[in-house]
């Protein structure tokens, strides 16, 4: 019989992409109002996906990633996705989204994104939300999966997530020490 353990706290990471960079600070402020202080924010990444979003949002599209200070429970991801979906709706102009927001979390061994779209590799986590295992961490590096989005395969983005993972590991150690757990 396996021994059930409380899952590790996770580092909240929210990526967003948009066509109009001038609204980025507004979006960042809205995210901070919802989820607390930002720990790290990325520079701009080129958005590398199909034309799927360009019809609605225009072109070119640009991505930024906000990493939040407070660690979260993994079970919070569905509620976080619902909150970011509401924010997207509030930022809609003439029935077209101005921003697409992708919440997820970092653990020592993986990076997970939330989505409302079911697919064979996605696990239902409640409230009409699925968890997408986007990257796995092994042998001191992130590994792609057959379904990893092209922009999450870019060297620039993976390098950024590697920095986030190092920060998360430090935060997790402090969090566990504060709670009376010790990591060897």
C-alpha positions as CSV (number, residue, x, y, z in Angstrom):
1,X,0.0,0.0,0.0
2,X,1.3,3.4,-0.9
3,X,1.6,6.0,1.9
4,X,-0.4,9.1,1.0
5,X,1.4,12.4,1.4
6,X,0.4,16.0,1.2
7,X,1.4,17.3,-2.3
8,X,4.1,20.0,-2.5
9,X,3.1,23.6,-2.8
10,X,3.6,24.9,-6.3
11,X,4.9,28.1,-7.9
12,X,2.1,30.0,-9.7
13,X,3.1,31.0,-13.2
14,X,0.8,32.9,-15.5
15,X,1.7,33.5,-19.1
16,X,-0.3,35.8,-21.3
17,X,-0.1,36.9,-24.9
18,X,-1.5,39.8,-26.7
19,X,-1.2,41.9,-29.8
20,X,-1.1,45.3,-28.1
21,X,1.9,45.6,-25.7
22,X,0.5,48.9,-24.4
23,X,-2.1,47.0,-22.2
24,X,0.5,44.7,-20.6
25,X,1.0,46.7,-17.5
26,X,-2.8,46.9,-17.0
27,X,-3.0,43.1,-17.3
28,X,-0.1,42.7,-14.9
29,X,-1.8,44.9,-12.3
30,X,-5.0,43.0,-12.7
31,X,-3.2,39.7,-12.1
32,X,-1.5,41.1,-9.0
33,X,-4.8,42.2,-7.7
34,X,-6.1,38.6,-8.1
35,X,-3.0,36.6,-7.1
36,X,-0.6,38.8,-5.1
37,X,2.8,40.1,-5.6
38,X,4.9,39.1,-8.6
39,X,8.3,37.6,-7.9
40,X,9.7,37.5,-11.4
41,X,8.4,38.8,-14.8
42,X,9.8,37.8,-18.1
43,X,10.9,40.0,-21.0
44,X,8.9,39.6,-24.1
45,X,8.9,36.3,-26.0
46,X,7.9,35.8,-29.6
47,X,4.7,33.9,-29.8
48,X,5.1,30.7,-31.9
49,X,1.9,29.0,-32.6
50,X,-0.5,28.5,-35.5
51,X,-2.7,31.2,-36.9
52,X,-5.4,30.0,-34.6
53,X,-5.3,33.1,-32.3
54,X,-4.4,35.7,-35.0
55,X,-7.9,35.8,-36.5
56,X,-9.3,36.9,-33.1
57,X,-6.4,38.8,-31.6
58,X,-4.4,40.1,-34.6
59,X,-0.8,39.7,-35.4
60,X,2.0,39.7,-34.3
61,X,1.4,38.2,-30.9
62,X,3.7,38.7,-27.9
63,X,4.1,36.6,-24.7
64,X,5.1,37.5,-21.1
65,X,5.2,35.4,-18.1
66,X,4.5,36.5,-14.5
67,X,5.7,34.4,-11.6
68,X,4.1,35.0,-8.2
69,X,5.7,35.1,-4.8
70,X,3.1,33.1,-2.9
71,X,3.2,29.4,-3.3
72,X,-0.2,27.8,-4.0
73,X,-1.9,24.4,-3.5
74,X,-1.9,22.4,-6.7
75,X,-5.7,21.9,-6.2
76,X,-6.1,25.7,-6.6
77,X,-5.3,25.5,-10.3
78,X,-9.0,25.1,-11.5
79,X,-10.1,28.1,-9.5
80,X,-7.2,30.2,-10.8
81,X,-8.1,29.2,-14.4
82,X,-11.7,30.3,-13.8
83,X,-10.4,33.7,-12.5
84,X,-8.2,34.2,-15.5
85,X,-11.0,33.3,-17.9
86,X,-13.1,35.9,-16.2
87,X,-10.3,38.5,-16.6
88,X,-10.1,37.6,-20.3
89,X,-13.8,38.2,-20.7
90,X,-13.6,41.5,-18.9
91,X,-10.8,42.6,-21.3
92,X,-12.8,41.6,-24.4
93,X,-13.4,44.4,-26.9
94,X,-16.1,43.9,-29.6
95,X,-16.3,40.2,-28.9
96,X,-12.6,39.8,-29.4
97,X,-10.1,38.9,-26.7
98,X,-7.4,41.5,-26.2
99,X,-5.4,39.0,-24.1
100,X,-5.1,35.2,-23.7
101,X,-4.1,34.2,-20.2
102,X,-2.6,30.8,-19.4
103,X,-2.1,29.9,-15.7
104,X,0.0,27.0,-14.5
105,X,2.4,26.0,-11.9
106,X,5.9,24.8,-11.4
107,X,6.9,21.8,-9.3
108,X,10.4,20.3,-9.0
109,X,9.6,17.6,-11.5
110,X,7.1,19.3,-13.9
111,X,5.5,22.4,-15.4
112,X,1.7,22.2,-15.8
113,X,-0.7,24.5,-17.6
114,X,-4.5,24.8,-17.1
115,X,-6.8,24.6,-20.0
116,X,-10.5,24.2,-20.7
117,X,-9.8,21.9,-23.7
118,X,-9.8,18.2,-23.2
119,X,-7.3,16.0,-25.0
120,X,-5.8,12.5,-24.5
121,X,-2.9,13.7,-22.3
122,X,-4.9,16.1,-20.2
123,X,-6.3,15.2,-16.8
124,X,-9.6,16.6,-15.6
125,X,-9.1,18.6,-12.3
126,X,-12.7,19.8,-11.8
127,X,-14.8,22.9,-12.6
128,X,-14.5,22.2,-16.4
129,X,-10.7,22.6,-16.2
130,X,-7.9,20.2,-17.3
131,X,-4.2,20.0,-16.4
132,X,-1.8,19.9,-19.3
133,X,1.6,18.3,-18.5
134,X,3.6,20.7,-20.6
135,X,7.3,20.0,-19.6
136,X,9.0,17.5,-17.4
137,X,12.2,18.1,-15.5
138,X,14.8,15.3,-15.5
139,X,18.6,15.1,-15.8
140,X,18.9,18.8,-14.8
141,X,16.8,20.0,-17.8
142,X,13.3,20.4,-19.0
143,X,12.2,17.8,-21.5
144,X,9.5,18.4,-24.2
145,X,6.6,16.1,-24.7
146,X,5.0,15.4,-28.1
147,X,2.2,17.9,-27.3
148,X,4.3,20.7,-25.8
149,X,3.3,24.0,-27.4
150,X,6.0,25.3,-29.8
151,X,6.6,28.5,-27.8
152,X,7.3,26.4,-24.7
153,X,10.0,24.7,-26.6
154,X,11.9,27.9,-27.3
155,X,15.4,28.1,-25.8
156,X,14.6,31.6,-24.4
157,X,11.4,30.4,-22.6
158,X,13.0,27.2,-21.3
159,X,15.9,29.2,-20.0
160,X,13.5,31.5,-18.2
161,X,11.6,28.6,-16.7
162,X,14.9,27.1,-15.5
163,X,15.5,30.3,-13.5
164,X,12.0,30.1,-12.1
165,X,12.5,26.5,-11.1
166,X,15.7,27.4,-9.1
167,X,13.8,30.2,-7.4
168,X,10.9,27.8,-6.7
169,X,13.3,25.3,-5.1
170,X,14.6,28.0,-2.7
171,X,11.1,29.2,-1.9
172,X,9.9,25.6,-1.3
173,X,12.8,25.0,1.1
174,X,12.0,28.2,3.1
175,X,8.3,27.4,3.0
176,X,8.9,23.9,4.4
177,X,11.3,25.1,7.0
178,X,8.8,27.6,8.2
179,X,6.1,24.9,8.4
180,X,8.5,22.7,10.4
181,X,9.4,20.3,7.5
182,X,13.0,19.7,6.7
183,X,14.4,18.9,3.2
184,X,17.7,17.1,3.0
